[in-house]
């Protein structure tokens, strides 16, 4: 079993891994941009 918000009890054989990996890749870019923005803001505040 794999947990998901949409279908909490979906079988592992029914998971669309290609779409999952694509989505995780998209989130990775957003996470990196967010980290850079936080680092920038902390630097401007003199906290880094």
N, CA, C and O atoms as CSV, one atom per row, in Angstrom:
chain,resi,resn,atom,element,x,y,z
A,1,UNK,N,N,0.837,-1.194,0.000
A,1,UNK,CA,C,0.000,0.000,0.000
A,1,UNK,C,C,0.875,1.248,0.000
A,1,UNK,O,O,1.981,1.246,0.540
A,2,UNK,N,N,0.368,2.304,-0.608
A,2,UNK,CA,C,1.053,3.589,-0.666
A,2,UNK,C,C,0.076,4.650,-0.197
A,2,UNK,O,O,-1.079,4.661,-0.622
A,3,UNK,N,N,0.529,5.545,0.681
A,3,UNK,CA,C,-0.335,6.623,1.163
A,3,UNK,C,C,-0.370,7.764,0.159
A,3,UNK,O,O,0.669,8.175,-0.358
A,4,UNK,N,N,-1.545,8.267,-0.111
A,4,UNK,CA,C,-1.702,9.490,-0.889
A,4,UNK,C,C,-2.916,10.226,-0.344
A,4,UNK,O,O,-3.818,9.603,0.217
A,5,UNK,N,N,-2.947,11.525,-0.501
A,5,UNK,CA,C,-4.070,12.302,0.013
A,5,UNK,C,C,-5.355,11.985,-0.752
A,5,UNK,O,O,-6.440,11.967,-0.172
A,6,UNK,N,N,-5.227,11.737,-2.049
A,6,UNK,CA,C,-6.405,11.499,-2.880
A,6,UNK,C,C,-7.017,10.134,-2.618
A,6,UNK,O,O,-8.224,10.020,-2.404
A,7,UNK,N,N,-6.202,9.114,-2.633
A,7,UNK,CA,C,-6.687,7.748,-2.466
A,7,UNK,C,C,-5.757,7.073,-1.468
A,7,UNK,O,O,-4.719,6.532,-1.850
A,8,UNK,N,N,-6.118,7.102,-0.218
A,8,UNK,CA,C,-5.199,6.726,0.841
A,8,UNK,C,C,-4.835,5.250,0.868
A,8,UNK,O,O,-3.885,4.874,1.554
A,9,UNK,N,N,-5.542,4.417,0.161
A,9,UNK,CA,C,-5.264,2.980,0.195
A,9,UNK,C,C,-5.004,2.412,-1.193
A,9,UNK,O,O,-5.414,1.287,-1.477
A,10,UNK,N,N,-4.335,3.157,-2.061
A,10,UNK,CA,C,-4.121,2.627,-3.406
A,10,UNK,C,C,-3.006,1.583,-3.399
A,10,UNK,O,O,-2.031,1.684,-2.653
A,11,UNK,N,N,-3.181,0.601,-4.236
A,11,UNK,CA,C,-2.205,-0.467,-4.348
A,11,UNK,C,C,-0.947,0.041,-5.034
A,11,UNK,O,O,-1.020,0.908,-5.904
A,12,UNK,N,N,0.194,-0.489,-4.651
A,12,UNK,CA,C,1.462,-0.063,-5.217
A,12,UNK,C,C,1.492,-0.245,-6.730
A,12,UNK,O,O,2.121,0.548,-7.431
A,13,UNK,N,N,0.828,-1.270,-7.243
A,13,UNK,CA,C,0.786,-1.522,-8.686
A,13,UNK,C,C,-0.002,-0.459,-9.444
A,13,UNK,O,O,0.121,-0.349,-10.663
A,14,UNK,N,N,-0.809,0.322,-8.734
A,14,UNK,CA,C,-1.636,1.332,-9.390
A,14,UNK,C,C,-1.016,2.730,-9.347
A,14,UNK,O,O,-1.586,3.674,-9.896
A,15,UNK,N,N,0.123,2.870,-8.715
A,15,UNK,CA,C,0.770,4.174,-8.613
A,15,UNK,C,C,1.422,4.524,-9.949
A,15,UNK,O,O,2.128,3.705,-10.537
A,16,UNK,N,N,1.183,5.733,-10.416
A,16,UNK,CA,C,1.790,6.222,-11.653
A,16,UNK,C,C,3.153,6.822,-11.300
A,16,UNK,O,O,3.260,8.018,-11.028
A,17,UNK,N,N,4.199,5.979,-11.307
A,17,UNK,CA,C,5.519,6.425,-10.869
A,17,UNK,C,C,6.119,7.463,-11.800
A,17,UNK,O,O,6.858,8.337,-11.345
A,18,UNK,N,N,5.826,7.392,-13.084
A,18,UNK,CA,C,6.351,8.389,-14.021
A,18,UNK,C,C,5.832,9.776,-13.644
A,18,UNK,O,O,6.604,10.733,-13.578
A,19,UNK,N,N,4.539,9.885,-13.400
A,19,UNK,CA,C,3.951,11.164,-13.004
A,19,UNK,C,C,4.467,11.590,-11.627
A,19,UNK,O,O,4.711,12.774,-11.396
A,20,UNK,N,N,4.633,10.638,-10.724
A,20,UNK,CA,C,5.146,10.939,-9.392
A,20,UNK,C,C,6.545,11.554,-9.464
A,20,UNK,O,O,6.810,12.573,-8.826
A,21,UNK,N,N,7.438,10.936,-10.240
A,21,UNK,CA,C,8.798,11.446,-10.357
A,21,UNK,C,C,8.832,12.802,-11.047
A,21,UNK,O,O,9.651,13.650,-10.692
A,22,UNK,N,N,7.953,13.024,-12.031
A,22,UNK,CA,C,7.883,14.324,-12.684
A,22,UNK,C,C,7.446,15.398,-11.693
A,22,UNK,O,O,8.000,16.497,-11.662
A,23,UNK,N,N,6.454,15.064,-10.893
A,23,UNK,CA,C,5.964,16.034,-9.904
A,23,UNK,C,C,7.032,16.335,-8.852
A,23,UNK,O,O,7.214,17.489,-8.465
A,24,UNK,N,N,7.730,15.311,-8.396
A,24,UNK,CA,C,8.792,15.528,-7.425
A,24,UNK,C,C,9.897,16.398,-8.015
A,24,UNK,O,O,10.483,17.224,-7.315
A,25,UNK,N,N,10.180,16.213,-9.295
A,25,UNK,CA,C,11.176,17.049,-9.961
A,25,UNK,C,C,10.748,18.506,-10.024
A,25,UNK,O,O,11.574,19.402,-9.846
A,26,UNK,N,N,9.477,18.752,-10.274
A,26,UNK,CA,C,8.951,20.113,-10.307
A,26,UNK,C,C,9.032,20.744,-8.920
A,26,UNK,O,O,9.378,21.918,-8.787
A,27,UNK,N,N,8.717,19.972,-7.903
A,27,UNK,CA,C,8.785,20.490,-6.541
A,27,UNK,C,C,10.221,20.784,-6.147
A,27,UNK,O,O,10.474,21.714,-5.381
A,28,UNK,N,N,11.158,20.009,-6.657
A,28,UNK,CA,C,12.567,20.213,-6.345
A,28,UNK,C,C,13.012,21.610,-6.774
A,28,UNK,O,O,13.737,22.284,-6.043
A,29,UNK,N,N,12.582,22.039,-7.944
A,29,UNK,CA,C,12.942,23.372,-8.432
A,29,UNK,C,C,12.367,24.429,-7.500
A,29,UNK,O,O,13.069,25.371,-7.133
A,30,UNK,N,N,11.119,24.291,-7.117
A,30,UNK,CA,C,10.479,25.264,-6.221
A,30,UNK,C,C,11.167,25.290,-4.864
A,30,UNK,O,O,11.361,26.361,-4.289
A,31,UNK,N,N,11.539,24.124,-4.346
A,31,UNK,CA,C,12.231,24.064,-3.057
A,31,UNK,C,C,13.580,24.773,-3.130
A,31,UNK,O,O,13.956,25.470,-2.188
A,32,UNK,N,N,14.309,24.611,-4.221
A,32,UNK,CA,C,15.606,25.275,-4.375
A,32,UNK,C,C,15.437,26.793,-4.460
A,32,UNK,O,O,16.212,27.540,-3.862
A,33,UNK,N,N,14.429,27.245,-5.199
A,33,UNK,CA,C,14.174,28.687,-5.292
A,33,UNK,C,C,13.777,29.264,-3.939
A,33,UNK,O,O,14.221,30.352,-3.573
A,34,UNK,N,N,12.953,28.549,-3.203
A,34,UNK,CA,C,12.530,29.003,-1.880
A,34,UNK,C,C,13.725,29.105,-0.941
A,34,UNK,O,O,13.847,30.071,-0.188
A,35,UNK,N,N,14.613,28.101,-0.983
A,35,UNK,CA,C,15.805,28.122,-0.134
A,35,UNK,C,C,16.677,29.332,-0.472
A,35,UNK,O,O,17.186,29.999,0.429
A,36,UNK,N,N,16.852,29.617,-1.753
A,36,UNK,CA,C,17.659,30.774,-2.157
A,36,UNK,C,C,17.028,32.075,-1.681
A,36,UNK,O,O,17.732,32.983,-1.237
A,37,UNK,N,N,15.698,32.170,-1.773
A,37,UNK,CA,C,15.001,33.388,-1.344
A,37,UNK,C,C,15.146,33.584,0.169
A,37,UNK,O,O,15.390,34.699,0.629
A,38,UNK,N,N,14.997,32.513,0.936
A,38,UNK,CA,C,15.155,32.606,2.396
A,38,UNK,C,C,16.582,33.009,2.749
A,38,UNK,O,O,16.792,33.865,3.608
A,39,UNK,N,N,17.560,32.397,2.090
A,39,UNK,CA,C,18.961,32.766,2.336
A,39,UNK,C,C,19.202,34.247,2.010
A,39,UNK,O,O,19.888,34.948,2.754
A,40,UNK,N,N,18.644,34.706,0.912
A,40,UNK,CA,C,18.772,36.114,0.530
A,40,UNK,C,C,18.165,37.029,1.600
A,40,UNK,O,O,18.790,38.004,2.016
A,41,UNK,N,N,16.955,36.709,2.037
A,41,UNK,CA,C,16.279,37.535,3.045
A,41,UNK,C,C,17.052,37.544,4.359
A,41,UNK,O,O,17.203,38.597,4.978
A,42,UNK,N,N,17.541,36.389,4.790
A,42,UNK,CA,C,18.309,36.314,6.030
A,42,UNK,C,C,19.603,37.114,5.914
A,42,UNK,O,O,20.031,37.757,6.872
A,43,UNK,N,N,20.219,37.069,4.741
A,43,UNK,CA,C,21.447,37.842,4.523
A,43,UNK,C,C,21.157,39.341,4.613
A,43,UNK,O,O,21.919,40.095,5.218
A,44,UNK,N,N,20.044,39.762,4.003
A,44,UNK,CA,C,19.656,41.180,4.051
A,44,UNK,C,C,19.372,41.646,5.479
A,44,UNK,O,O,19.609,42.804,5.823
A,45,UNK,N,N,18.863,40.732,6.306
A,45,UNK,CA,C,18.572,41.072,7.705
A,45,UNK,C,C,19.799,40.965,8.599
A,45,UNK,O,O,19.753,41.315,9.778
A,46,UNK,N,N,20.892,40.481,8.027
A,46,UNK,CA,C,22.119,40.309,8.810
A,46,UNK,C,C,22.092,39.080,9.669
A,46,UNK,O,O,22.891,38.952,10.596
A,47,UNK,N,N,21.188,38.171,9.381
A,47,UNK,CA,C,21.074,36.943,10.164
A,47,UNK,C,C,21.978,35.843,9.637
A,47,UNK,O,O,22.064,34.773,10.240
A,48,UNK,N,N,22.650,36.086,8.526
A,48,UNK,CA,C,23.574,35.103,7.948
A,48,UNK,C,C,24.881,35.748,7.635
A,48,UNK,O,O,25.794,35.087,7.140
